[in-house]
Amino acid sequence: MPSGIVKGEWTIVGGTGKFTLAQGAIYYDVVSRTQGGEIKELHIGVFYTTMERSTVSIARHKTFPQKK
């Protein structure tokens, strides 16, 4: 790696909505620096399992004593 080039990575763990179970990594290279900050080139790899909200109904049964 030539001097002056900065590389790094961030992890992806979880998320919101459809990406609740997301996992992955973001690899970046700082391609230039400006007075206001840095310009990064991102390489993103993500794996996720979709999870839809569902309504669960609970049936309740009440038993009564037998009449004699």
PLY file of the C-alpha trace (Angstrom):
ply
format ascii 1.0
element vertex 68
property float x
property float y
property float z
element edge 67
property int vertex1
property int vertex2
end_header
0.00 0.00 0.00
1.53 3.34 -0.99
2.11 5.77 1.85
-0.68 8.24 2.45
-3.53 5.92 1.37
-5.79 5.09 4.29
-7.86 1.89 4.28
-10.29 0.67 6.88
-13.47 -1.23 7.57
-16.72 -0.97 9.48
-18.97 -3.83 10.52
-22.68 -4.10 9.86
-24.65 -5.70 12.68
-28.41 -5.47 12.72
-30.54 -2.73 11.32
-34.14 -1.63 11.20
-37.21 -2.70 9.29
-36.48 -5.41 6.74
-32.78 -5.28 7.62
-33.23 -6.29 11.28
-30.86 -9.27 10.96
-28.30 -7.68 8.61
-24.63 -8.68 8.86
-21.69 -7.64 6.76
-18.77 -5.32 6.27
-17.97 -2.01 4.64
-14.40 -1.66 3.38
-13.22 1.83 2.53
-10.30 3.61 0.94
-9.73 7.31 1.56
-9.22 8.58 -1.99
-8.72 12.26 -1.18
-8.79 14.74 1.63
-10.37 18.17 1.46
-10.62 21.07 3.87
-14.10 19.86 4.78
-13.19 16.21 5.35
-12.42 13.06 3.38
-13.77 11.39 0.26
-14.03 7.64 0.73
-14.62 4.86 -1.78
-16.90 2.24 -0.20
-17.17 -1.49 -0.90
-20.26 -2.91 0.86
-21.11 -6.56 1.41
-24.29 -7.42 3.30
-26.25 -10.57 4.09
-29.72 -10.35 5.62
-32.76 -12.46 6.36
-36.08 -10.74 5.85
-38.42 -10.61 8.80
-41.97 -9.45 8.32
-44.10 -8.42 11.25
-46.96 -10.75 11.91
-49.92 -10.77 14.24
-50.22 -13.69 16.60
-53.65 -14.66 17.88
-53.89 -16.43 21.20
-56.95 -18.61 21.74
-58.09 -18.78 25.33
-60.21 -21.63 26.59
-62.17 -21.50 29.79
-63.29 -24.71 31.40
-66.35 -24.84 33.58
-66.97 -27.40 36.33
-69.23 -30.28 35.31
-72.78 -30.13 36.73
-73.83 -33.18 38.70
0 1
1 2
2 3
3 4
4 5
5 6
6 7
7 8
8 9
9 10
10 11
11 12
12 13
13 14
14 15
15 16
16 17
17 18
18 19
19 20
20 21
21 22
22 23
23 24
24 25
25 26
26 27
27 28
28 29
29 30
30 31
31 32
32 33
33 34
34 35
35 36
36 37
37 38
38 39
39 40
40 41
41 42
42 43
43 44
44 45
45 46
46 47
47 48
48 49
49 50
50 51
51 52
52 53
53 54
54 55
55 56
56 57
57 58
58 59
59 60
60 61
61 62
62 63
63 64
64 65
65 66
66 67
